[in-house]
Structures are given as structure tokens and as C-alpha cells.
Amino acid sequence: MDEIAADWIFEGGRVLTLDPRRPVAQALAVAGGRVVAVGGRAEVRRRRARGTRVVDVRGATIVPGLVDAHAHLAIANTRALARAGVTRDTTAPKGVEIQRDGSDATPQQLERIRRLGVMATTNPISYLWRSGATEAAKLGGAAERLLPHRSLARLGIPFGLATDNKPANLWRAFSAAVDRRDMASGEVLGAGERLTRAQALTALTIGGARLTLAERERGRLAPGYAADLAVLEHDPLTAPLEAVAEQRARLTMVGGEVVWNDA
């Protein structure tokens, strides 16, 4: 079978694919809005044709497109619920569960989430970085219950990271989940619940794709997946954490179309 000619080839950097079959690559090719090849420079260059646009990323890191998992599951606002007679004390009818927002979870609640097959979206900017010390104080100092990311990962509960636009910077959310440090006091909030950088990157990509029911076509850079990607100034797995939190993308692509280019 003839190989599909690439519309785009990205090379000259490090590709973090999030694909366990090939976690790191040197180059990738895009055609028709999809990734068609990932691998070494020479391997991917075989897809080059007359109209292929070749981008030398000059040592940058390429990651799958990030997903801001800011999902409000409620279908009615507070006033509508009040008019319907639904309050904080309302008992759910048989077979129905009333879901409430929360920033903490006990081991028993986590186990129930696992049994139910529920997916979780978390906001580490608000509840760890911006006001983590205050939130921990409300729990009597039980900071490990605040957004217990490591426990979610250990139990196999799918989860993503969100910003809630506070600010809309997913790399700040990444940093907060890895560092778990209150921005004002510097207090570490449950060090045992820190994510590794690899786990946090997975939450930003694969986790977000799962929450949007798109994990079969997004969240990884692998042949057949949507060509959603970002070309970054700093490698999120190795660069200083504050540099990662403040970084800007050099280029972003969605479905094979460049939507931002800071060239």
C-alpha cells in the first residue's frame, strides 16, 4: 500500500506521544487532519511530498492537545432547583443520585466513585494553588483529602485537570497538581497526593479526552489519532516547574489546522 503523503511534518525536537507503544519520538507527520506517522526523522521524512510543509521546531517539545476538563454536570442552576423544591437536604429518589461539587474526598468516597465507574474533573488552581491552605484548614488539616489525585490514579479512576478560568492556564493546573503548594504560604498540601509529571501530563491529555468521550481519537499522538498538538517552549517532564507553569505554546494545531503560531 502506498504511504499517505504528509500535509505537515514536525521534526527537530522531542515528541511526547502519550502512546505506550512509542512514548517518545523525534518527528511526526500529519495528513487529512490525522497523525499518519510518528518516529525517527528519516522514517517520518518518507512521507514528504512536493506540497508538504516541514516545520523544524528547533529543540522544542511537542505534546498532544490539552483538554481543559472544566465540566459542570448540573443541568439546572440554584434558582431552578429551589423552585423545584430541591435543596441540600433533599433525598434522591430510588435509582437517582444527586451530584454535588466538592474539593475533598475520603477513602470511602473514592472507593464508591471507583465502584460506580465515575470519571472526575478537578480544579487544582483554585483548591490547591490559590486557596489550598484555607481549604485544608476547613478539613481540620487533612490536606491529603483535597483533590486526592494520586489516590485517583492508584484506584484507576479516570480524571482530568481543569482551570475554571482562574486563570485559563492548564500548565498552572499541571504545576499545582505536581507541587501541591499554596501560593501565598508556600505550605505543601498532602505531599503523598502529588502527581508525577507524567501522571499530570496524562491527566491533561488522555484524561481530558476520556472525559469528553473522545479517547479513541484524541489524547495521544499516534497514527490514526486527530492531529491535535502543541509545540512548547519547555519540556513539561524535565524543565523547572515554574517555567512550565508560565510557558506559552509556540504553535498549536487542532484537527490538522494551525490555530496559533508564535513564529
C-alpha positions as CSV (number, residue, x, y, z in Angstrom):
1,M,0.0,0.0,0.0
2,D,1.3,3.5,-0.9
3,E,2.1,5.7,2.1
4,I,-0.1,8.7,2.5
5,A,1.8,11.9,1.7
6,A,2.0,14.3,4.6
7,D,0.5,17.8,4.8
8,W,2.8,18.6,7.7
9,I,6.0,17.2,9.1
10,F,7.3,18.3,12.5
11,E,10.9,17.5,13.3
12,G,13.9,18.7,15.2
13,G,12.5,18.3,18.7
14,R,11.1,15.8,21.1
15,V,7.6,14.3,20.7
16,L,5.9,13.1,23.9
17,T,3.3,10.9,22.3
18,L,1.5,9.5,25.4
19,D,1.3,6.3,23.3
20,P,2.8,3.4,25.4
21,R,3.9,1.7,22.2
22,R,6.3,4.6,21.4
23,P,6.3,7.2,24.2
24,V,9.0,9.4,22.7
25,A,9.7,10.2,19.1
26,Q,11.8,12.6,17.0
27,A,9.2,13.6,14.4
28,L,5.6,13.2,13.3
29,A,3.6,13.6,10.1
30,V,0.1,14.9,9.7
31,A,-2.3,14.3,6.7
32,G,-6.0,14.9,6.4
33,G,-6.3,16.2,10.0
34,R,-4.8,13.0,11.4
35,V,-1.4,11.8,12.6
36,V,-0.1,9.4,9.9
37,A,3.4,8.7,11.2
38,V,5.4,9.0,14.4
39,G,9.1,8.0,14.7
40,G,12.6,8.9,13.8
41,R,13.3,11.8,11.4
42,A,14.3,9.6,8.5
43,E,11.3,7.3,9.0
44,V,8.8,10.2,9.0
45,R,10.5,12.1,6.1
46,R,9.4,9.3,3.8
47,R,6.0,10.9,3.9
48,R,7.4,14.1,2.5
49,A,5.9,15.2,-0.9
50,R,6.0,18.4,-3.0
51,G,3.4,20.2,-1.0
52,T,4.4,19.0,2.5
53,R,5.1,21.8,5.0
54,V,8.1,20.8,7.1
55,V,8.5,22.6,10.5
56,D,11.8,22.5,12.3
57,V,10.7,23.0,15.9
58,R,14.3,23.8,16.9
59,G,14.6,21.6,20.0
60,A,11.0,22.3,21.3
61,T,8.8,19.7,22.8
62,I,5.6,18.5,21.1
63,V,2.7,17.1,23.2
64,P,-0.9,16.1,22.4
65,G,-3.5,18.7,22.5
66,L,-4.5,19.6,26.1
67,V,-8.1,19.4,27.3
68,D,-9.4,21.8,30.0
69,A,-11.7,19.4,31.8
70,H,-13.9,22.2,33.3
71,A,-17.2,20.4,33.3
72,H,-20.2,21.5,35.2
73,L,-22.5,18.5,35.4
74,A,-25.5,20.3,36.7
75,I,-28.4,20.8,34.3
76,A,-30.3,23.3,36.4
77,N,-29.0,26.3,38.3
78,T,-29.6,27.1,42.0
79,R,-32.8,29.1,41.4
80,A,-34.3,26.4,39.2
81,L,-33.5,23.7,41.8
82,A,-35.1,25.9,44.6
83,R,-38.2,26.4,42.5
84,A,-38.4,22.6,42.1
85,G,-38.0,22.1,45.9
86,V,-34.6,20.5,45.6
87,T,-32.3,21.6,48.5
88,R,-29.1,20.4,50.1
89,D,-31.1,18.1,52.3
90,T,-33.2,16.5,49.5
91,T,-33.1,12.7,49.5
92,A,-32.6,11.3,46.0
93,P,-35.4,9.1,44.6
94,K,-34.6,5.4,44.2
95,G,-32.2,4.9,41.3
96,V,-31.1,8.5,41.2
97,E,-28.0,10.2,42.6
98,I,-27.7,14.0,43.3
99,Q,-24.2,15.0,42.4
100,R,-22.6,17.9,44.4
101,D,-19.4,19.8,43.7
102,G,-16.6,19.1,46.2
103,S,-12.9,19.6,46.6
104,D,-12.2,16.8,49.0
105,A,-12.9,13.0,49.2
106,T,-12.4,10.4,51.9
107,P,-11.0,6.9,51.0
108,Q,-14.6,5.6,51.4
109,Q,-15.9,8.1,48.9
110,L,-13.1,7.3,46.5
111,E,-13.9,3.7,46.7
112,R,-17.5,4.4,45.9
113,I,-16.5,6.5,42.9
114,R,-14.4,3.6,41.7
115,R,-17.3,1.1,42.1
116,L,-19.7,3.4,40.2
117,G,-17.3,3.8,37.3
118,V,-17.5,7.6,37.6
119,M,-14.9,10.0,36.0
120,A,-13.7,13.0,37.9
121,T,-12.7,16.5,36.9
122,T,-10.6,18.5,39.3
123,N,-9.6,22.2,39.7
124,P,-6.1,22.3,41.3
125,I,-5.6,26.0,40.6
126,S,-8.4,27.0,42.9
127,Y,-8.3,24.4,45.5
128,L,-4.5,23.7,45.8
129,W,-2.6,26.7,44.4
130,R,-4.8,29.7,45.2
131,S,-6.6,28.7,48.4
132,G,-5.2,25.3,49.4
133,A,-4.2,26.3,52.9
134,T,-7.6,27.7,53.6
135,E,-9.3,24.6,52.2
136,A,-7.1,22.3,54.2
137,A,-7.9,24.3,57.4
138,K,-11.6,23.6,56.7
139,L,-10.8,19.9,56.8
140,G,-9.0,20.2,60.1
141,G,-5.7,20.0,58.4
142,A,-6.5,16.8,56.4
143,A,-4.8,18.2,53.3
144,E,-4.4,14.8,51.7
145,R,-8.2,14.8,51.1
146,L,-8.0,17.9,48.9
147,L,-8.2,16.8,45.3
148,P,-6.5,13.4,46.1
149,H,-5.0,13.0,42.6
150,R,-2.6,10.2,43.5
151,S,-5.3,8.2,45.0
152,L,-7.5,8.6,42.0
153,A,-4.6,7.3,39.8
154,R,-3.9,4.4,42.2
155,L,-7.5,3.4,42.1
156,G,-7.8,3.6,38.4
157,I,-10.4,6.4,38.4
158,P,-10.2,8.4,35.2
159,F,-9.7,12.1,35.9
160,G,-8.7,15.3,34.2
161,L,-7.4,18.7,35.2
162,A,-9.4,21.9,34.8
163,T,-8.7,25.7,35.2
164,D,-12.2,27.2,35.8
165,N,-10.6,30.2,34.1
166,K,-8.7,31.1,37.3
167,P,-6.6,31.7,35.2
168,A,-7.2,29.7,32.0
169,N,-3.7,28.2,32.1
170,L,-3.6,24.4,32.0
171,W,0.2,24.5,32.8
172,R,-0.6,26.2,36.0
173,A,-3.0,23.4,36.8
174,F,-0.3,20.9,35.9
175,S,2.1,22.6,38.2
176,A,-0.4,22.8,41.1
177,A,-1.2,19.0,40.8
178,V,2.5,18.2,40.8
179,D,3.7,20.6,43.5
180,R,0.5,20.9,45.7
181,R,1.8,24.1,47.3
182,D,-0.3,27.1,48.5
183,M,0.8,30.1,46.5
184,A,0.7,32.5,49.5
185,S,2.0,30.5,52.4
186,G,4.2,28.0,50.5
187,E,2.6,25.2,52.5
188,V,2.7,21.8,50.9
189,L,-0.8,20.2,50.9
190,G,-0.6,16.5,51.3
191,A,2.7,15.6,49.6
192,G,1.6,12.0,49.3
193,E,-1.1,13.1,46.8
194,R,1.3,14.8,44.5
195,L,1.2,13.6,40.9
196,T,4.3,12.8,39.0
197,R,4.8,15.0,35.9
198,A,4.0,12.1,33.7
199,Q,0.7,11.4,35.5
200,A,-0.2,15.1,35.3
201,L,0.5,15.2,31.6
202,T,-1.6,12.1,31.1
203,A,-4.5,13.9,33.0
204,L,-4.2,16.9,30.8
205,T,-4.4,14.8,27.6
206,I,-5.7,11.3,27.8
207,G,-7.7,12.1,31.0
208,G,-9.4,15.1,29.3
209,A,-10.1,13.0,26.2
210,R,-11.8,10.3,28.2
211,L,-14.0,12.9,30.0
212,T,-15.2,14.1,26.6
213,L,-15.7,10.5,25.4
214,A,-13.1,11.1,22.7
215,E,-10.3,8.8,24.0
216,R,-10.3,6.7,20.8
217,E,-9.3,9.6,18.7
218,R,-7.7,12.2,20.9
219,G,-5.2,12.5,23.8
220,R,-2.3,10.7,22.1
221,L,0.0,11.4,19.1
222,A,-0.3,8.1,17.3
223,P,-1.3,7.1,13.7
224,G,-5.0,7.5,13.2
225,Y,-5.5,9.9,16.1
226,A,-6.6,13.5,15.5
227,A,-3.7,15.9,14.8
228,D,-4.3,18.0,18.0
229,L,-0.9,19.1,19.3
230,A,1.1,21.9,20.9
231,V,4.7,22.9,20.3
232,L,6.1,24.0,23.7
233,E,9.0,26.2,24.9
234,H,9.7,23.9,27.8
235,D,9.5,20.1,28.2
236,P,6.9,19.5,31.0
237,L,8.7,16.4,32.2
238,T,12.1,18.0,32.8
239,A,12.0,21.8,32.8
240,P,11.8,23.8,36.1
241,L,8.2,23.6,37.3
242,E,7.7,27.4,37.4
243,A,9.0,27.7,33.8
244,V,6.5,25.1,32.7
245,A,3.6,26.9,34.6
246,E,4.3,30.2,32.8
247,Q,5.2,28.9,29.4
248,R,3.5,29.8,26.1
249,A,3.0,27.5,23.1
250,R,5.0,28.3,20.0
251,L,2.3,26.6,17.8
252,T,-0.9,24.8,18.3
253,M,-2.8,22.6,15.9
254,V,-6.4,21.3,16.1
255,G,-7.5,18.7,13.6
256,G,-4.6,19.3,11.4
257,E,-5.2,23.1,11.2
258,V,-2.8,25.6,12.8
259,V,-4.8,27.8,15.2
260,W,-1.8,29.6,16.8
261,N,1.7,30.3,15.6
262,D,4.0,32.5,17.6
263,A,6.7,32.4,14.8
